[in-house]
């Protein structure tokens, strides 16, 4: 499945590198943190000085992961982040394929003189790395990272900490194997991780199910008061502005999974969640039955992602973002099934 020449080159680069930095996209999710921490633990077991540097604060739902407290957060430790990036021999860029996805950390990554390796599963990658593992058909960057580790012959060096982080990335990006998991080989990957002693039940509980009371109330408010159902177009749009987030003491990760909830309604084939951030509107989109939310994100906002799991950032007001989306929905009726189910 992987190019053996690329795998061998990556292995040689690791062997000759002493200081290795792993980094990911802004607003890191379970896959970004899982893939970077998973590889960090492996590299440390190989005797390397490996650190994870992220653009901003990861969600608290991932605090159970081994190594989480050692993550270097650029917005909190700017000088230390600069030193790690500038001194690195090798930089591994995981779960993003465009420097713009790193926001304010992008300049450090671009300026670093170290060799750079991309490990990513999103479409249309930019050419900013010396070596790129780009596989859009993968369920997650974490699955791809595991396959690279195995292809390098390092599976035996994986410990339970590495396996737990990698498994968390796969579970969160597939919503516990309910999306993006059509390849049956993925279940063999899960089996190999479980053989390392991974506690899958704990991962699902901590990363997907456990939430604060304020988070639960925020989601309940969003679904009961802010979710709009468009029966004719078989879609749902949910919005939250800054004042509403503040009212419910919003913290990063509190709306995780919210975009998926409308898809549980029969007859809803796609769902959009628009959240007002400090400098943009964060657009998240999910769908079923191969409805191309990635195309909508790309057409309207210059975003993208996977066919049924995509996103974007809109530089404008929340209402403008919402209006652009709603006005455009009739243009995508042709992608619905010939006989879509009635909204119930």
C-alpha positions as CSV (number, residue, x, y, z in Angstrom):
1,X,0.0,0.0,0.0
2,X,2.9,2.4,0.7
3,X,5.8,3.3,-1.5
4,X,8.7,1.2,-0.2
5,X,11.3,3.6,-1.4
6,X,9.7,6.5,0.5
7,X,9.4,4.4,3.6
8,X,13.1,3.4,3.4
9,X,14.1,7.1,3.0
10,X,12.0,8.1,6.0
11,X,13.6,5.4,8.1
12,X,17.1,6.6,7.1
13,X,16.2,10.2,8.0
14,X,15.0,9.1,11.4
15,X,18.1,7.0,12.0
16,X,20.4,10.0,11.3
17,X,18.3,12.6,13.2
18,X,18.6,13.3,16.9
19,X,16.1,16.1,17.5
20,X,12.7,15.4,15.9
21,X,9.6,17.6,16.1
22,X,6.1,16.4,15.3
23,X,3.5,19.1,14.5
24,X,-0.1,19.3,13.3
25,X,-2.9,21.7,12.3
26,X,-4.5,24.6,14.3
27,X,-7.3,23.6,16.6
28,X,-5.9,20.0,16.9
29,X,-8.4,17.2,17.1
30,X,-8.0,13.6,18.2
31,X,-6.4,12.5,15.0
32,X,-3.8,15.3,15.0
33,X,-2.9,14.7,18.6
34,X,-3.1,10.9,18.4
35,X,-0.9,10.6,15.3
36,X,1.8,13.0,16.6
37,X,1.9,11.6,20.2
38,X,1.8,8.1,18.8
39,X,4.9,8.6,16.7
40,X,6.6,10.6,19.5
41,X,6.4,7.7,21.8
42,X,7.8,5.3,19.1
43,X,10.7,7.7,18.4
44,X,11.5,8.0,22.0
45,X,11.6,4.3,22.4
46,X,14.2,4.3,19.5
47,X,16.3,6.7,21.6
48,X,15.4,9.9,19.7
49,X,14.7,13.3,21.3
50,X,11.1,13.8,20.0
51,X,8.7,16.6,20.9
52,X,5.2,17.6,19.8
53,X,4.6,21.2,19.0
54,X,1.0,22.3,18.2
55,X,-0.3,25.7,17.2
56,X,-2.8,26.1,20.1
57,X,-4.6,24.3,22.9
58,X,-5.8,20.7,22.2
59,X,-9.2,19.8,23.6
60,X,-9.4,18.7,27.2
61,X,-11.1,15.4,26.2
62,X,-7.7,14.2,25.1
63,X,-5.9,14.9,28.4
64,X,-6.0,11.2,29.3
65,X,-3.5,10.4,26.5
66,X,0.1,9.5,27.6
67,X,2.4,12.4,26.8
68,X,-0.4,15.0,26.6
69,X,1.0,17.2,29.4
70,X,4.3,17.3,27.5
71,X,2.9,18.9,24.4
72,X,4.4,22.2,23.6
73,X,1.6,24.7,22.8
74,X,2.9,27.6,20.6
75,X,0.4,30.2,22.0
76,X,1.6,29.5,25.5
77,X,5.3,28.7,25.0
78,X,6.3,30.7,21.9
79,X,10.1,30.9,22.6
80,X,10.4,27.2,23.4
81,X,8.4,26.3,20.3
82,X,10.8,28.5,18.2
83,X,13.8,26.8,19.7
84,X,12.5,23.3,19.2
85,X,11.6,24.0,15.5
86,X,14.9,25.8,14.7
87,X,17.0,23.1,16.3
88,X,15.2,20.1,14.8
89,X,16.9,17.8,12.4
90,X,13.5,16.4,11.1
91,X,10.0,17.8,11.3
92,X,7.0,15.5,10.8
93,X,3.9,17.3,9.7
94,X,0.8,15.2,10.6
95,X,-2.8,15.6,9.6
96,X,-2.5,18.7,7.5
97,X,-1.4,19.3,3.9
98,X,-1.2,23.0,3.6
99,X,0.9,25.4,5.7
100,X,-2.1,27.7,6.1
101,X,-3.7,25.0,8.3
102,X,-1.1,25.9,11.0
103,X,-2.1,29.5,11.3
104,X,0.5,31.4,13.3
105,X,2.8,28.4,13.5
106,X,3.1,28.1,9.8
107,X,6.0,30.6,9.6
108,X,8.1,28.6,11.9
109,X,7.5,25.3,10.0
110,X,8.3,27.0,6.7
111,X,11.5,28.7,8.0
112,X,12.9,25.6,9.6
113,X,15.9,24.2,7.9
114,X,15.2,20.6,8.9
115,X,13.9,18.0,6.5
116,X,10.1,17.9,6.5
117,X,7.9,14.9,6.1
118,X,4.1,15.0,5.5
119,X,1.8,12.3,6.9
120,X,-1.7,13.2,5.8
121,X,-5.0,11.9,4.5
122,X,-6.7,15.0,3.0
123,X,-7.1,15.9,-0.7
124,X,-5.1,18.3,-2.8
125,X,-1.8,18.6,-0.8
126,X,0.6,21.5,-1.2
127,X,4.2,20.9,-2.0
128,X,6.0,22.2,1.2
129,X,7.6,19.0,2.4
130,X,10.7,17.0,1.2
131,X,8.8,13.8,1.5
132,X,5.0,13.4,1.4
133,X,2.9,10.4,2.5
134,X,-0.5,11.6,1.1
135,X,-3.3,9.0,1.1
136,X,-6.8,10.5,1.0
137,X,-8.3,7.1,1.1
138,X,-7.0,6.5,4.6
139,X,-9.5,6.8,7.5
140,X,-7.1,9.0,9.4
141,X,-3.6,10.3,9.7
142,X,-3.2,8.0,12.6
143,X,-4.0,4.9,10.5
144,X,-1.4,6.1,8.0
145,X,1.1,6.7,10.7
146,X,0.6,3.2,12.0
147,X,1.1,1.7,8.5
148,X,4.3,3.7,8.1
149,X,5.6,2.5,11.4
150,X,4.8,-1.1,10.5
151,X,6.3,-0.7,7.0
152,X,9.5,0.6,8.6
153,X,9.7,-2.6,10.6
154,X,9.1,-0.8,13.9
155,X,5.9,-2.5,15.1
156,X,7.8,-4.5,17.7
157,X,9.2,-1.2,19.2
158,X,5.7,0.2,19.6
159,X,4.7,0.3,23.3
160,X,1.2,0.6,24.8
161,X,1.5,4.5,25.0
162,X,2.3,4.7,21.3
163,X,-0.5,2.3,20.4
164,X,-3.0,4.1,22.7
165,X,-2.4,7.4,21.0
166,X,-2.6,6.0,17.5
167,X,-5.8,4.1,18.3
168,X,-7.4,7.2,19.7
169,X,-6.7,9.1,16.5
170,X,-8.4,6.4,14.5
171,X,-11.4,6.1,16.8
172,X,-12.0,9.9,16.9
173,X,-11.7,10.4,13.1
174,X,-14.0,7.4,12.4
175,X,-16.4,8.2,15.3
176,X,-15.7,4.7,16.7
177,X,-15.7,3.1,13.2
178,X,-18.9,4.5,12.0
179,X,-17.5,6.8,9.2
180,X,-14.5,6.8,6.9
181,X,-13.9,3.1,7.5
182,X,-14.9,1.2,4.4
183,X,-11.5,-0.5,4.0
184,X,-11.7,-3.8,5.9
185,X,-7.9,-3.7,6.5
186,X,-8.6,-1.0,9.1
187,X,-10.0,-3.6,11.4
188,X,-6.7,-5.5,11.2
189,X,-4.9,-2.3,12.2
190,X,-7.2,-2.1,15.2
191,X,-6.4,-5.8,16.0
192,X,-2.7,-5.1,16.0
193,X,-3.2,-2.1,18.3
194,X,-5.3,-4.1,20.7
195,X,-2.5,-6.7,20.8
196,X,-0.4,-4.0,22.3
197,X,-2.8,-3.8,25.2
198,X,-4.9,-0.8,24.1
199,X,-8.0,-0.2,26.2
200,X,-10.5,0.6,23.4
201,X,-13.4,1.0,25.9
202,X,-11.5,3.7,27.8
203,X,-10.6,5.6,24.6
204,X,-14.2,5.7,23.4
205,X,-15.5,6.9,26.9
206,X,-12.8,9.5,27.4
207,X,-12.4,10.9,23.8
208,X,-16.0,10.6,22.5
209,X,-18.5,10.2,25.3
210,X,-17.3,12.1,28.4
211,X,-18.1,15.8,28.5
212,X,-18.6,18.6,31.0
213,X,-22.0,19.8,32.1
214,X,-21.6,23.1,30.3
215,X,-20.7,21.3,27.1
216,X,-23.8,19.1,27.4
217,X,-26.0,22.2,28.0
218,X,-24.4,24.0,25.0
219,X,-25.1,21.1,22.7
220,X,-28.7,20.8,24.0
221,X,-29.2,24.5,23.4
222,X,-27.7,24.3,19.9
223,X,-29.9,21.4,18.8
224,X,-33.1,22.7,20.4
225,X,-32.8,26.4,19.6
226,X,-30.3,26.9,16.8
227,X,-30.6,23.9,14.5
228,X,-32.5,24.6,11.2
229,X,-33.9,21.7,9.2
230,X,-34.5,22.3,5.5
231,X,-36.8,19.4,4.6
232,X,-37.0,20.3,0.9
233,X,-33.2,20.1,0.6
234,X,-32.7,17.3,3.2
235,X,-30.1,19.2,5.1
236,X,-29.5,20.8,8.5
237,X,-27.6,24.0,9.5
238,X,-26.7,24.8,13.1
239,X,-25.1,28.1,14.2
240,X,-23.5,29.4,17.4
241,X,-22.3,32.9,17.8
242,X,-19.7,34.2,20.2
243,X,-22.1,35.4,22.8
244,X,-23.8,32.0,23.0
245,X,-20.5,30.3,23.4
246,X,-19.6,32.6,26.2
247,X,-22.9,32.1,27.9
248,X,-22.2,28.4,28.2
249,X,-18.5,28.8,29.2
250,X,-17.3,27.3,25.9
251,X,-13.9,25.6,25.9
252,X,-12.1,24.1,22.9
253,X,-13.7,20.7,22.1
254,X,-17.1,21.4,23.8
255,X,-18.9,21.2,20.4
256,X,-17.1,18.1,19.2
257,X,-19.5,15.8,17.5
258,X,-22.3,18.3,17.4
259,X,-22.3,18.4,13.6
260,X,-23.1,14.7,13.4
261,X,-26.3,14.8,15.5
262,X,-28.7,16.0,12.8
263,X,-27.6,13.0,10.6
264,X,-29.5,10.8,13.1
265,X,-32.8,12.2,11.7
266,X,-34.2,10.1,8.9
267,X,-34.1,12.0,5.6
268,X,-31.2,14.3,6.6
269,X,-28.3,13.6,4.3
270,X,-25.9,16.4,5.3
271,X,-25.3,18.7,8.3
272,X,-23.4,22.0,8.6
273,X,-22.2,23.5,11.9
274,X,-21.1,27.2,11.8
275,X,-19.3,28.4,14.9
276,X,-18.1,32.0,15.4
277,X,-14.5,32.2,16.5
278,X,-12.4,35.2,17.2
279,X,-11.1,35.8,13.7
280,X,-13.4,33.7,11.5
281,X,-16.4,31.4,11.3
282,X,-15.5,27.8,11.6
283,X,-17.4,25.6,9.2
284,X,-17.8,21.9,9.9
285,X,-19.7,19.6,7.6
286,X,-20.7,15.9,7.7
287,X,-22.9,13.7,5.4
288,X,-24.1,10.2,4.6
289,X,-24.7,8.3,1.3
290,X,-21.7,10.0,-0.4
291,X,-23.3,13.4,-0.4
292,X,-20.3,15.7,-1.3
293,X,-20.0,18.2,1.6
294,X,-16.4,18.7,0.6
295,X,-17.5,20.2,-2.7
296,X,-19.8,22.6,-0.9
297,X,-17.1,23.7,1.4
298,X,-14.7,24.2,-1.5
299,X,-17.2,26.0,-3.7
300,X,-18.5,28.4,-1.1
301,X,-15.6,28.9,1.3
302,X,-12.4,27.6,-0.3
303,X,-12.3,24.7,2.1
304,X,-12.3,21.0,1.6
305,X,-11.5,17.7,3.2
306,X,-13.1,14.3,2.6
307,X,-16.2,13.6,0.6
308,X,-18.4,13.2,3.6
309,X,-16.4,15.1,6.3
310,X,-15.1,18.5,5.4
311,X,-14.6,22.0,6.7
312,X,-13.6,25.6,6.1
313,X,-12.9,29.0,7.6
314,X,-15.0,32.0,6.5
315,X,-13.6,35.5,7.0
316,X,-16.8,37.4,7.6
317,X,-19.8,37.5,9.8
318,X,-21.7,34.4,11.0
319,X,-24.9,35.6,9.3
320,X,-23.2,36.1,6.0
321,X,-21.7,32.6,6.2
322,X,-25.1,31.2,7.0
323,X,-26.8,33.1,4.2
324,X,-24.3,32.1,1.6
325,X,-24.8,28.4,2.6
326,X,-28.6,28.4,2.7
327,X,-28.9,30.3,-0.6
328,X,-26.6,27.7,-2.3
329,X,-28.2,24.5,-1.0
330,X,-30.7,24.1,-3.9
331,X,-27.7,23.9,-6.3
332,X,-26.7,20.6,-4.7
333,X,-30.0,18.7,-4.9
334,X,-28.7,16.7,-7.7
335,X,-26.3,14.9,-5.4
336,X,-29.1,13.4,-3.3
337,X,-30.5,9.9,-3.9
338,X,-33.0,9.6,-6.7
339,X,-35.7,9.0,-4.1
340,X,-34.5,10.6,-0.8
341,X,-36.3,9.5,2.3
342,X,-38.8,11.8,3.8
343,X,-37.6,13.8,6.8
344,X,-39.1,12.2,9.9
